[in-house]
Structures are given as structure tokens and as C-alpha cells.
Amino acid sequence: MTFEKAIKQSIKKYFEGVMPNAYIEANGGSFTYTPEYFDDLEKEADGLDKKSKDKGKKEEDVVDELD
């Protein structure tokens, strides 16, 4: 198996909800980037986008403020 094929397979399994259990166990049982983590991150980003629209600011202005 090539490295590229392994990466593609890993990403596909991740999106199917298959978690790398051996990796999680090897790291003491914690895994930061779960599908739930990205769901929460997406909701947070949507909330920031709505706030910026409510204030009448353009998205570019919000990005400039973060820098």
C-alpha cells in the first residue's frame, strides 16, 4: 500500500465514523479531533458568521479584526 492510499483510506474511514482505537489507546485514551469536535467547531464558526452579519460588517472586516 502506498502512503497516499493509506491517507485516503484513513480519511474515508474517519468520515464513516471509524475511529483509530489503537492510536487512541496508545495516547492514553484521549483523541482531540473527533467528528463531534468538528461539528462543534462548525457551529461556533456559524455563530461568528451570524454575529458579523448582524452587526453589518463584512466577513473581511471580521478576519482583519482577528489578525
CHARMM-style PDB file with segment names, atoms N, HN, CA, C and O in Angstrom:
ATOM      1  N   MET     1       0.846  -1.173   0.000  1.00  0.00      PROA
ATOM      2  CA  MET     1       0.000   0.000   0.000  1.00  0.00      PROA
ATOM      3  C   MET     1       0.895   1.240   0.000  1.00  0.00      PROA
ATOM      4  O   MET     1       1.873   1.322   0.742  1.00  0.00      PROA
ATOM      5  N   THR     2       0.535   2.194  -0.844  1.00  0.00      PROA
ATOM      6  HN  THR     2      -0.260   2.127  -1.447  1.00  0.00      PROA
ATOM      7  CA  THR     2       1.290   3.442  -0.885  1.00  0.00      PROA
ATOM      8  C   THR     2       0.833   4.363   0.246  1.00  0.00      PROA
ATOM      9  O   THR     2      -0.241   4.180   0.820  1.00  0.00      PROA
ATOM     10  N   PHE     3       1.660   5.345   0.549  1.00  0.00      PROA
ATOM     11  HN  PHE     3       2.532   5.494   0.083  1.00  0.00      PROA
ATOM     12  CA  PHE     3       1.333   6.306   1.599  1.00  0.00      PROA
ATOM     13  C   PHE     3       0.055   7.077   1.240  1.00  0.00      PROA
ATOM     14  O   PHE     3      -0.804   7.290   2.095  1.00  0.00      PROA
ATOM     15  N   GLU     4      -0.063   7.488  -0.011  1.00  0.00      PROA
ATOM     16  HN  GLU     4       0.635   7.315  -0.706  1.00  0.00      PROA
ATOM     17  CA  GLU     4      -1.234   8.236  -0.458  1.00  0.00      PROA
ATOM     18  C   GLU     4      -2.507   7.420  -0.289  1.00  0.00      PROA
ATOM     19  O   GLU     4      -3.536   7.946   0.135  1.00  0.00      PROA
ATOM     20  N   LYS     5      -2.436   6.130  -0.622  1.00  0.00      PROA
ATOM     21  HN  LYS     5      -1.600   5.703  -0.967  1.00  0.00      PROA
ATOM     22  CA  LYS     5      -3.600   5.259  -0.494  1.00  0.00      PROA
ATOM     23  C   LYS     5      -3.971   5.079   0.981  1.00  0.00      PROA
ATOM     24  O   LYS     5      -5.153   5.037   1.322  1.00  0.00      PROA
ATOM     25  N   ALA     6      -2.978   4.974   1.844  1.00  0.00      PROA
ATOM     26  HN  ALA     6      -2.018   5.009   1.567  1.00  0.00      PROA
ATOM     27  CA  ALA     6      -3.240   4.830   3.279  1.00  0.00      PROA
ATOM     28  C   ALA     6      -3.914   6.080   3.842  1.00  0.00      PROA
ATOM     29  O   ALA     6      -4.828   5.982   4.660  1.00  0.00      PROA
ATOM     30  N   ILE     7      -3.463   7.245   3.405  1.00  0.00      PROA
ATOM     31  HN  ILE     7      -2.720   7.325   2.740  1.00  0.00      PROA
ATOM     32  CA  ILE     7      -4.071   8.506   3.850  1.00  0.00      PROA
ATOM     33  C   ILE     7      -5.516   8.595   3.379  1.00  0.00      PROA
ATOM     34  O   ILE     7      -6.399   8.947   4.160  1.00  0.00      PROA
ATOM     35  N   LYS     8      -5.765   8.284   2.122  1.00  0.00      PROA
ATOM     36  HN  LYS     8      -5.047   7.998   1.488  1.00  0.00      PROA
ATOM     37  CA  LYS     8      -7.128   8.321   1.587  1.00  0.00      PROA
ATOM     38  C   LYS     8      -8.035   7.352   2.340  1.00  0.00      PROA
ATOM     39  O   LYS     8      -9.176   7.685   2.657  1.00  0.00      PROA
ATOM     40  N   GLN     9      -7.530   6.160   2.624  1.00  0.00      PROA
ATOM     41  HN  GLN     9      -6.602   5.890   2.366  1.00  0.00      PROA
ATOM     42  CA  GLN     9      -8.311   5.163   3.345  1.00  0.00      PROA
ATOM     43  C   GLN     9      -8.602   5.637   4.772  1.00  0.00      PROA
ATOM     44  O   GLN     9      -9.710   5.456   5.278  1.00  0.00      PROA
ATOM     45  N   SER    10      -7.614   6.237   5.407  1.00  0.00      PROA
ATOM     46  HN  SER    10      -6.714   6.384   4.996  1.00  0.00      PROA
ATOM     47  CA  SER    10      -7.788   6.753   6.759  1.00  0.00      PROA
ATOM     48  C   SER    10      -8.848   7.855   6.804  1.00  0.00      PROA
ATOM     49  O   SER    10      -9.694   7.865   7.699  1.00  0.00      PROA
ATOM     50  N   ILE    11      -8.805   8.767   5.857  1.00  0.00      PROA
ATOM     51  HN  ILE    11      -8.118   8.758   5.131  1.00  0.00      PROA
ATOM     52  CA  ILE    11      -9.786   9.853   5.803  1.00  0.00      PROA
ATOM     53  C   ILE    11     -11.185   9.303   5.554  1.00  0.00      PROA
ATOM     54  O   ILE    11     -12.151   9.733   6.185  1.00  0.00      PROA
ATOM     55  N   LYS    12     -11.286   8.359   4.640  1.00  0.00      PROA
ATOM     56  HN  LYS    12     -10.501   8.010   4.127  1.00  0.00      PROA
ATOM     57  CA  LYS    12     -12.587   7.765   4.326  1.00  0.00      PROA
ATOM     58  C   LYS    12     -13.174   7.085   5.561  1.00  0.00      PROA
ATOM     59  O   LYS    12     -14.358   7.257   5.855  1.00  0.00      PROA
ATOM     60  N   LYS    13     -12.364   6.319   6.285  1.00  0.00      PROA
ATOM     61  HN  LYS    13     -11.403   6.180   6.047  1.00  0.00      PROA
ATOM     62  CA  LYS    13     -12.849   5.644   7.487  1.00  0.00      PROA
ATOM     63  C   LYS    13     -13.237   6.649   8.566  1.00  0.00      PROA
ATOM     64  O   LYS    13     -14.216   6.444   9.283  1.00  0.00      PROA
ATOM     65  N   TYR    14     -12.478   7.729   8.685  1.00  0.00      PROA
ATOM     66  HN  TYR    14     -11.683   7.897   8.103  1.00  0.00      PROA
ATOM     67  CA  TYR    14     -12.789   8.766   9.674  1.00  0.00      PROA
ATOM     68  C   TYR    14     -14.168   9.352   9.404  1.00  0.00      PROA
ATOM     69  O   TYR    14     -14.968   9.513  10.326  1.00  0.00      PROA
ATOM     70  N   PHE    15     -14.450   9.674   8.138  1.00  0.00      PROA
ATOM     71  HN  PHE    15     -13.800   9.544   7.389  1.00  0.00      PROA
ATOM     72  CA  PHE    15     -15.749  10.240   7.799  1.00  0.00      PROA
ATOM     73  C   PHE    15     -16.876   9.227   7.935  1.00  0.00      PROA
ATOM     74  O   PHE    15     -18.038   9.610   8.072  1.00  0.00      PROA
ATOM     75  N   GLU    16     -16.554   7.961   7.900  1.00  0.00      PROA
ATOM     76  HN  GLU    16     -15.610   7.650   7.788  1.00  0.00      PROA
ATOM     77  CA  GLU    16     -17.547   6.914   8.142  1.00  0.00      PROA
ATOM     78  C   GLU    16     -17.772   6.704   9.637  1.00  0.00      PROA
ATOM     79  O   GLU    16     -18.671   5.961  10.030  1.00  0.00      PROA
ATOM     80  N   GLY    17     -16.969   7.348  10.464  1.00  0.00      PROA
ATOM     81  HN  GLY    17     -16.239   7.952  10.144  1.00  0.00      PROA
ATOM     82  CA  GLY    17     -17.124   7.244  11.912  1.00  0.00      PROA
ATOM     83  C   GLY    17     -16.243   6.198  12.562  1.00  0.00      PROA
ATOM     84  O   GLY    17     -16.375   5.932  13.757  1.00  0.00      PROA
ATOM     85  N   VAL    18     -15.343   5.599  11.790  1.00  0.00      PROA
ATOM     86  HN  VAL    18     -15.236   5.815  10.820  1.00  0.00      PROA
ATOM     87  CA  VAL    18     -14.429   4.595  12.333  1.00  0.00      PROA
ATOM     88  C   VAL    18     -13.244   5.329  12.963  1.00  0.00      PROA
ATOM     89  O   VAL    18     -12.468   5.983  12.266  1.00  0.00      PROA
ATOM     90  N   MET    19     -13.113   5.215  14.273  1.00  0.00      PROA
ATOM     91  HN  MET    19     -13.743   4.684  14.840  1.00  0.00      PROA
ATOM     92  CA  MET    19     -12.051   5.912  14.987  1.00  0.00      PROA
ATOM     93  C   MET    19     -10.815   5.016  15.116  1.00  0.00      PROA
ATOM     94  O   MET    19     -10.944   3.793  15.185  1.00  0.00      PROA
ATOM     95  N   PRO    20      -9.623   5.613  15.148  1.00  0.00      PROA
ATOM     96  CA  PRO    20      -8.377   4.837  15.267  1.00  0.00      PROA
ATOM     97  C   PRO    20      -8.163   4.377  16.717  1.00  0.00      PROA
ATOM     98  O   PRO    20      -7.390   4.987  17.456  1.00  0.00      PROA
ATOM     99  N   ASN    21      -8.836   3.322  17.111  1.00  0.00      PROA
ATOM    100  HN  ASN    21      -9.464   2.826  16.511  1.00  0.00      PROA
ATOM    101  CA  ASN    21      -8.834   2.879  18.504  1.00  0.00      PROA
ATOM    102  C   ASN    21      -7.446   2.544  19.039  1.00  0.00      PROA
ATOM    103  O   ASN    21      -7.143   2.863  20.189  1.00  0.00      PROA
ATOM    104  N   ALA    22      -6.603   1.914  18.242  1.00  0.00      PROA
ATOM    105  HN  ALA    22      -6.849   1.654  17.308  1.00  0.00      PROA
ATOM    106  CA  ALA    22      -5.252   1.577  18.698  1.00  0.00      PROA
ATOM    107  C   ALA    22      -4.462   2.852  18.988  1.00  0.00      PROA
ATOM    108  O   ALA    22      -3.712   2.911  19.963  1.00  0.00      PROA
ATOM    109  N   TYR    23      -4.626   3.856  18.158  1.00  0.00      PROA
ATOM    110  HN  TYR    23      -5.235   3.809  17.366  1.00  0.00      PROA
ATOM    111  CA  TYR    23      -3.943   5.136  18.365  1.00  0.00      PROA
ATOM    112  C   TYR    23      -4.451   5.815  19.635  1.00  0.00      PROA
ATOM    113  O   TYR    23      -3.667   6.342  20.424  1.00  0.00      PROA
ATOM    114  N   ILE    24      -5.752   5.797  19.819  1.00  0.00      PROA
ATOM    115  HN  ILE    24      -6.389   5.369  19.178  1.00  0.00      PROA
ATOM    116  CA  ILE    24      -6.361   6.419  20.998  1.00  0.00      PROA
ATOM    117  C   ILE    24      -5.862   5.749  22.273  1.00  0.00      PROA
ATOM    118  O   ILE    24      -5.518   6.432  23.238  1.00  0.00      PROA
ATOM    119  N   GLU    25      -5.822   4.427  22.284  1.00  0.00      PROA
ATOM    120  HN  GLU    25      -6.102   3.873  21.500  1.00  0.00      PROA
ATOM    121  CA  GLU    25      -5.333   3.695  23.454  1.00  0.00      PROA
ATOM    122  C   GLU    25      -3.855   3.993  23.712  1.00  0.00      PROA
ATOM    123  O   GLU    25      -3.436   4.122  24.862  1.00  0.00      PROA
ATOM    124  N   ALA    26      -3.082   4.100  22.660  1.00  0.00      PROA
ATOM    125  HN  ALA    26      -3.421   3.995  21.726  1.00  0.00      PROA
ATOM    126  CA  ALA    26      -1.650   4.366  22.811  1.00  0.00      PROA
ATOM    127  C   ALA    26      -1.394   5.764  23.376  1.00  0.00      PROA
ATOM    128  O   ALA    26      -0.363   5.995  24.008  1.00  0.00      PROA
ATOM    129  N   ASN    27      -2.312   6.685  23.156  1.00  0.00      PROA
ATOM    130  HN  ASN    27      -3.150   6.496  22.643  1.00  0.00      PROA
ATOM    131  CA  ASN    27      -2.168   8.053  23.660  1.00  0.00      PROA
ATOM    132  C   ASN    27      -2.894   8.273  24.977  1.00  0.00      PROA
ATOM    133  O   ASN    27      -3.201   9.413  25.326  1.00  0.00      PROA
ATOM    134  N   GLY    28      -3.164   7.240  25.689  1.00  0.00      PROA
ATOM    135  HN  GLY    28      -2.915   6.314  25.405  1.00  0.00      PROA
ATOM    136  CA  GLY    28      -3.788   7.388  26.997  1.00  0.00      PROA
ATOM    137  C   GLY    28      -5.287   7.565  26.966  1.00  0.00      PROA
ATOM    138  O   GLY    28      -5.869   8.035  27.943  1.00  0.00      PROA
ATOM    139  N   GLY    29      -5.919   7.207  25.888  1.00  0.00      PROA
ATOM    140  HN  GLY    29      -5.446   6.825  25.094  1.00  0.00      PROA
ATOM    141  CA  GLY    29      -7.371   7.240  25.817  1.00  0.00      PROA
ATOM    142  C   GLY    29      -7.982   8.561  25.403  1.00  0.00      PROA
ATOM    143  O   GLY    29      -9.197   8.729  25.511  1.00  0.00      PROA
ATOM    144  N   SER    30      -7.186   9.501  24.935  1.00  0.00      PROA
ATOM    145  HN  SER    30      -6.200   9.365  24.847  1.00  0.00      PROA
ATOM    146  CA  SER    30      -7.765  10.775  24.505  1.00  0.00      PROA
ATOM    147  C   SER    30      -7.515  10.998  23.014  1.00  0.00      PROA
ATOM    148  O   SER    30      -6.486  10.600  22.468  1.00  0.00      PROA
ATOM    149  N   PHE    31      -8.470  11.635  22.390  1.00  0.00      PROA
ATOM    150  HN  PHE    31      -9.306  11.959  22.834  1.00  0.00      PROA
ATOM    151  CA  PHE    31      -8.382  11.940  20.965  1.00  0.00      PROA
ATOM    152  C   PHE    31      -9.102  13.263  20.748  1.00  0.00      PROA
ATOM    153  O   PHE    31     -10.320  13.330  20.908  1.00  0.00      PROA
ATOM    154  N   THR    32      -8.388  14.298  20.394  1.00  0.00      PROA
ATOM    155  HN  THR    32      -7.398  14.243  20.264  1.00  0.00      PROA
ATOM    156  CA  THR    32      -8.939  15.644  20.313  1.00  0.00      PROA
ATOM    157  C   THR    32      -9.855  15.838  19.123  1.00  0.00      PROA
ATOM    158  O   THR    32     -10.954  16.372  19.273  1.00  0.00      PROA
ATOM    159  N   TYR    33      -9.433  15.423  17.962  1.00  0.00      PROA
ATOM    160  HN  TYR    33      -8.540  14.990  17.840  1.00  0.00      PROA
ATOM    161  CA  TYR    33     -10.148  15.761  16.737  1.00  0.00      PROA
ATOM    162  C   TYR    33     -11.165  14.692  16.346  1.00  0.00      PROA
ATOM    163  O   TYR    33     -10.989  13.966  15.368  1.00  0.00      PROA
ATOM    164  N   THR    34     -12.225  14.620  17.133  1.00  0.00      PROA
ATOM    165  HN  THR    34     -12.368  15.210  17.928  1.00  0.00      PROA
ATOM    166  CA  THR    34     -13.319  13.694  16.861  1.00  0.00      PROA
ATOM    167  C   THR    34     -14.313  14.355  15.917  1.00  0.00      PROA
ATOM    168  O   THR    34     -14.269  15.571  15.730  1.00  0.00      PROA
ATOM    169  N   PRO    35     -15.204  13.580  15.323  1.00  0.00      PROA
ATOM    170  CA  PRO    35     -16.248  14.200  14.490  1.00  0.00      PROA
ATOM    171  C   PRO    35     -17.085  15.210  15.288  1.00  0.00      PROA
ATOM    172  O   PRO    35     -17.513  16.230  14.747  1.00  0.00      PROA
ATOM    173  N   GLU    36     -17.311  14.926  16.558  1.00  0.00      PROA
ATOM    174  HN  GLU    36     -16.964  14.098  16.997  1.00  0.00      PROA
ATOM    175  CA  GLU    36     -18.071  15.854  17.401  1.00  0.00      PROA
ATOM    176  C   GLU    36     -17.325  17.180  17.561  1.00  0.00      PROA
ATOM    177  O   GLU    36     -17.939  18.247  17.577  1.00  0.00      PROA
ATOM    178  N   TYR    37     -15.995  17.105  17.680  1.00  0.00      PROA
ATOM    179  HN  TYR    37     -15.496  16.239  17.667  1.00  0.00      PROA
ATOM    180  CA  TYR    37     -15.178  18.318  17.782  1.00  0.00      PROA
ATOM    181  C   TYR    37     -15.401  19.210  16.565  1.00  0.00      PROA
ATOM    182  O   TYR    37     -15.586  20.419  16.703  1.00  0.00      PROA
ATOM    183  N   PHE    38     -15.383  18.613  15.373  1.00  0.00      PROA
ATOM    184  HN  PHE    38     -15.233  17.631  15.261  1.00  0.00      PROA
ATOM    185  CA  PHE    38     -15.558  19.400  14.164  1.00  0.00      PROA
ATOM    186  C   PHE    38     -16.987  19.898  14.012  1.00  0.00      PROA
ATOM    187  O   PHE    38     -17.202  20.974  13.453  1.00  0.00      PROA
ATOM    188  N   ASP    39     -17.982  19.135  14.501  1.00  0.00      PROA
ATOM    189  HN  ASP    39     -17.807  18.261  14.955  1.00  0.00      PROA
ATOM    190  CA  ASP    39     -19.360  19.615  14.499  1.00  0.00      PROA
ATOM    191  C   ASP    39     -19.495  20.854  15.367  1.00  0.00      PROA
ATOM    192  O   ASP    39     -20.126  21.833  14.968  1.00  0.00      PROA
ATOM    193  N   ASP    40     -18.898  20.812  16.566  1.00  0.00      PROA
ATOM    194  HN  ASP    40     -18.386  20.016  16.891  1.00  0.00      PROA
ATOM    195  CA  ASP    40     -18.937  21.966  17.466  1.00  0.00      PROA
ATOM    196  C   ASP    40     -18.198  23.153  16.874  1.00  0.00      PROA
ATOM    197  O   ASP    40     -18.653  24.290  16.997  1.00  0.00      PROA
ATOM    198  N   LEU    41     -17.067  22.903  16.234  1.00  0.00      PROA
ATOM    199  HN  LEU    41     -16.698  21.979  16.134  1.00  0.00      PROA
ATOM    200  CA  LEU    41     -16.292  23.967  15.605  1.00  0.00      PROA
ATOM    201  C   LEU    41     -17.092  24.631  14.488  1.00  0.00      PROA
ATOM    202  O   LEU    41     -17.057  25.851  14.327  1.00  0.00      PROA
ATOM    203  N   GLU    42     -17.811  23.818  13.721  1.00  0.00      PROA
ATOM    204  HN  GLU    42     -17.839  22.827  13.852  1.00  0.00      PROA
ATOM    205  CA  GLU    42     -18.633  24.355  12.641  1.00  0.00      PROA
ATOM    206  C   GLU    42     -19.757  25.230  13.199  1.00  0.00      PROA
ATOM    207  O   GLU    42     -20.041  26.297  12.653  1.00  0.00      PROA
ATOM    208  N   LYS    43     -20.396  24.784  14.282  1.00  0.00      PROA
ATOM    209  HN  LYS    43     -20.165  23.918  14.725  1.00  0.00      PROA
ATOM    210  CA  LYS    43     -21.457  25.577  14.900  1.00  0.00      PROA
ATOM    211  C   LYS    43     -20.910  26.896  15.431  1.00  0.00      PROA
ATOM    212  O   LYS    43     -21.552  27.938  15.298  1.00  0.00      PROA
ATOM    213  N   GLU    44     -19.732  26.850  16.027  1.00  0.00      PROA
ATOM    214  HN  GLU    44     -19.210  26.003  16.134  1.00  0.00      PROA
ATOM    215  CA  GLU    44     -19.103  28.060  16.543  1.00  0.00      PROA
ATOM    216  C   GLU    44     -18.787  29.027  15.408  1.00  0.00      PROA
ATOM    217  O   GLU    44     -19.005  30.232  15.536  1.00  0.00      PROA
ATOM    218  N   ALA    45     -18.273  28.501  14.301  1.00  0.00      PROA
ATOM    219  HN  ALA    45     -18.096  27.522  14.198  1.00  0.00      PROA
ATOM    220  CA  ALA    45     -17.956  29.349  13.151  1.00  0.00      PROA
ATOM    221  C   ALA    45     -19.224  29.948  12.558  1.00  0.00      PROA
ATOM    222  O   ALA    45     -19.220  31.107  12.144  1.00  0.00      PROA
ATOM    223  N   ASP    46     -20.308  29.179  12.511  1.00  0.00      PROA
ATOM    224  HN  ASP    46     -20.311  28.237  12.848  1.00  0.00      PROA
ATOM    225  CA  ASP    46     -21.576  29.701  12.020  1.00  0.00      PROA
ATOM    226  C   ASP    46     -22.088  30.815  12.923  1.00  0.00      PROA
ATOM    227  O   ASP    46     -22.641  31.804  12.443  1.00  0.00      PROA
ATOM    228  N   GLY    47     -21.905  30.653  14.233  1.00  0.00      PROA
ATOM    229  HN  GLY    47     -21.456  29.849  14.623  1.00  0.00      PROA
ATOM    230  CA  GLY    47     -22.320  31.683  15.181  1.00  0.00      PROA
ATOM    231  C   GLY    47     -21.548  32.967  14.986  1.00  0.00      PROA
ATOM    232  O   GLY    47     -22.116  34.056  15.062  1.00  0.00      PROA
ATOM    233  N   LEU    48     -20.243  32.846  14.734  1.00  0.00      PROA
ATOM    234  HN  LEU    48     -19.781  31.961  14.673  1.00  0.00      PROA
ATOM    235  CA  LEU    48     -19.429  34.035  14.483  1.00  0.00      PROA
ATOM    236  C   LEU    48     -19.854  34.726  13.189  1.00  0.00      PROA
ATOM    237  O   LEU    48     -19.869  35.954  13.105  1.00  0.00      PROA
ATOM    238  N   ASP    49     -20.195  33.928  12.193  1.00  0.00      PROA
ATOM    239  HN  ASP    49     -20.183  32.930  12.261  1.00  0.00      PROA
ATOM    240  CA  ASP    49     -20.622  34.482  10.916  1.00  0.00      PROA
ATOM    241  C   ASP    49     -21.939  35.235  11.085  1.00  0.00      PROA
ATOM    242  O   ASP    49     -22.107  36.314  10.518  1.00  0.00      PROA
ATOM    243  N   LYS    50     -22.867  34.684  11.851  1.00  0.00      PROA
ATOM    244  HN  LYS    50     -22.731  33.807  12.311  1.00  0.00      PROA
ATOM    245  CA  LYS    50     -24.157  35.336  12.075  1.00  0.00      PROA
ATOM    246  C   LYS    50     -23.976  36.632  12.851  1.00  0.00      PROA
ATOM    247  O   LYS    50     -24.636  37.629  12.559  1.00  0.00      PROA
ATOM    248  N   LYS    51     -23.083  36.626  13.842  1.00  0.00      PROA
ATOM    249  HN  LYS    51     -22.546  35.816  14.080  1.00  0.00      PROA
ATOM    250  CA  LYS    51     -22.838  37.840  14.618  1.00  0.00      PROA
ATOM    251  C   LYS    51     -22.292  38.941  13.733  1.00  0.00      PROA
ATOM    252  O   LYS    51     -22.686  40.100  13.861  1.00  0.00      PROA
ATOM    253  N   SER    52     -21.382  38.581  12.833  1.00  0.00      PROA
ATOM    254  HN  SER    52     -21.062  37.639  12.729  1.00  0.00      PROA
ATOM    255  CA  SER    52     -20.786  39.604  11.966  1.00  0.00      PROA
ATOM    256  C   SER    52     -21.824  40.159  11.002  1.00  0.00      PROA
ATOM    257  O   SER    52     -21.791  41.349  10.688  1.00  0.00      PROA
ATOM    258  N   LYS    53     -22.735  39.336  10.531  1.00  0.00      PROA
ATOM    259  HN  LYS    53     -22.762  38.370  10.786  1.00  0.00      PROA
ATOM    260  CA  LYS    53     -23.780  39.819   9.630  1.00  0.00      PROA
ATOM    261  C   LYS    53     -24.767  40.696  10.377  1.00  0.00      PROA
ATOM    262  O   LYS    53     -25.271  41.678   9.830  1.00  0.00      PROA
ATOM    263  N   ASP    54     -25.049  40.339  11.643  1.00  0.00      PROA
ATOM    264  HN  ASP    54     -24.640  39.542  12.086  1.00  0.00      PROA
ATOM    265  CA  ASP    54     -25.972  41.128  12.445  1.00  0.00      PROA
ATOM    266  C   ASP    54     -25.430  42.523  12.697  1.00  0.00      PROA
ATOM    267  O   ASP    54     -26.200  43.481  12.775  1.00  0.00      PROA
ATOM    268  N   LYS    55     -24.150  42.648  12.823  1.00  0.00      PROA
ATOM    269  HN  LYS    55     -23.525  41.870  12.761  1.00  0.00      PROA
ATOM    270  CA  LYS    55     -23.541  43.944  13.082  1.00  0.00      PROA
ATOM    271  C   LYS    55     -23.325  44.744  11.797  1.00  0.00      PROA
ATOM    272  O   LYS    55     -22.890  45.895  11.844  1.00  0.00      PROA
ATOM    273  N   GLY    56     -23.626  44.136  10.661  1.00  0.00      PROA
ATOM    274  HN  GLY    56     -23.979  43.201  10.623  1.00  0.00      PROA
ATOM    275  CA  GLY    56     -23.481  44.840   9.395  1.00  0.00      PROA
ATOM    276  C   GLY    56     -22.057  44.874   8.879  1.00  0.00      PROA
ATOM    277  O   GLY    56     -21.744  45.654   7.980  1.00  0.00      PROA
ATOM    278  N   LYS    57     -21.199  44.048   9.427  1.00  0.00      PROA
ATOM    279  HN  LYS    57     -21.454  43.414  10.157  1.00  0.00      PROA
ATOM    280  CA  LYS    57     -19.809  44.021   8.982  1.00  0.00      PROA
ATOM    281  C   LYS    57     -19.644  42.998   7.864  1.00  0.00      PROA
ATOM    282  O   LYS    57     -20.389  42.022   7.772  1.00  0.00      PROA
ATOM    283  N   LYS    58     -18.674  43.243   7.042  1.00  0.00      PROA
ATOM    284  HN  LYS    58     -18.069  44.035   7.117  1.00  0.00      PROA
ATOM    285  CA  LYS    58     -18.325  42.273   6.019  1.00  0.00      PROA
ATOM    286  C   LYS    58     -17.418  41.217   6.631  1.00  0.00      PROA
ATOM    287  O   LYS    58     -16.752  41.468   7.635  1.00  0.00      PROA
ATOM    288  N   GLU    59     -17.393  40.040   6.028  1.00  0.00      PROA
ATOM    289  HN  GLU    59     -17.934  39.835   5.213  1.00  0.00      PROA
ATOM    290  CA  GLU    59     -16.566  38.955   6.539  1.00  0.00      PROA
ATOM    291  C   GLU    59     -15.090  39.352   6.576  1.00  0.00      PROA
ATOM    292  O   GLU    59     -14.363  38.944   7.481  1.00  0.00      PROA
ATOM    293  N   GLU    60     -14.653  40.130   5.619  1.00  0.00      PROA
ATOM    294  HN  GLU    60     -15.244  40.462   4.884  1.00  0.00      PROA
ATOM    295  CA  GLU    60     -13.254  40.536   5.575  1.00  0.00      PROA
ATOM    296  C   GLU    60     -12.892  41.383   6.799  1.00  0.00      PROA
ATOM    297  O   GLU    60     -11.779  41.290   7.316  1.00  0.00      PROA
ATOM    298  N   ASP    61     -13.830  42.202   7.255  1.00  0.00      PROA
ATOM    299  HN  ASP    61     -14.735  42.278   6.835  1.00  0.00      PROA
ATOM    300  CA  ASP    61     -13.580  43.036   8.428  1.00  0.00      PROA
ATOM    301  C   ASP    61     -13.389  42.183   9.672  1.00  0.00      PROA
ATOM    302  O   ASP    61     -12.535  42.482  10.507  1.00  0.00      PROA
ATOM    303  N   VAL    62     -14.182  41.120   9.799  1.00  0.00      PROA
ATOM    304  HN  VAL    62     -14.875  40.878   9.121  1.00  0.00      PROA
ATOM    305  CA  VAL    62     -14.063  40.234  10.950  1.00  0.00      PROA
ATOM    306  C   VAL    62     -12.715  39.528  10.929  1.00  0.00      PROA
ATOM    307  O   VAL    62     -12.071  39.392  11.969  1.00  0.00      PROA
ATOM    308  N   VAL    63     -12.284  39.082   9.764  1.00  0.00      PROA
ATOM    309  HN  VAL    63     -12.806  39.192   8.919  1.00  0.00      PROA
ATOM    310  CA  VAL    63     -11.000  38.409   9.635  1.00  0.00      PROA
ATOM    311  C   VAL    63      -9.875  39.365   9.988  1.00  0.00      PROA
ATOM    312  O   VAL    63      -8.919  38.976  10.658  1.00  0.00      PROA
ATOM    313  N   ASP    64      -9.977  40.612   9.545  1.00  0.00      PROA
ATOM    314  HN  ASP    64     -10.753  40.928   9.000  1.00  0.00      PROA
ATOM    315  CA  ASP    64      -8.958  41.615   9.860  1.00  0.00      PROA
ATOM    316  C   ASP    64      -8.887  41.857  11.361  1.00  0.00      PROA
ATOM    317  O   ASP    64      -7.796  42.062  11.894  1.00  0.00      PROA
ATOM    318  N   GLU    65     -10.019  41.840  12.055  1.00  0.00      PROA
ATOM    319  HN  GLU    65     -10.905  41.674  11.622  1.00  0.00      PROA
ATOM    320  CA  GLU    65     -10.038  42.035  13.499  1.00  0.00      PROA
ATOM    321  C   GLU    65      -9.351  40.893  14.227  1.00  0.00      PROA
ATOM    322  O   GLU    65      -8.727  41.104  15.266  1.00  0.00      PROA
ATOM    323  N   LEU    66      -9.463  39.663  13.680  1.00  0.00      PROA
ATOM    324  HN  LEU    66      -9.970  39.491  12.835  1.00  0.00      PROA
ATOM    325  CA  LEU    66      -8.852  38.507  14.311  1.00  0.00      PROA
ATOM    326  C   LEU    66      -7.347  38.519  14.160  1.00  0.00      PROA
ATOM    327  O   LEU    66      -6.641  37.967  15.004  1.00  0.00      PROA
ATOM    328  N   ASP    67      -6.843  39.127  13.119  1.00  0.00      PROA
ATOM    329  HN  ASP    67      -7.417  39.575  12.433  1.00  0.00      PROA
ATOM    330  CA  ASP    67      -5.400  39.190  12.895  1.00  0.00      PROA
ATOM    331  C   ASP    67      -4.825  40.168  13.839  1.00  0.00      PROA
ATOM    332  OT1 ASP    67      -3.614  40.391  13.835  1.00  0.00      PROA
TER     333      ASP     67
END
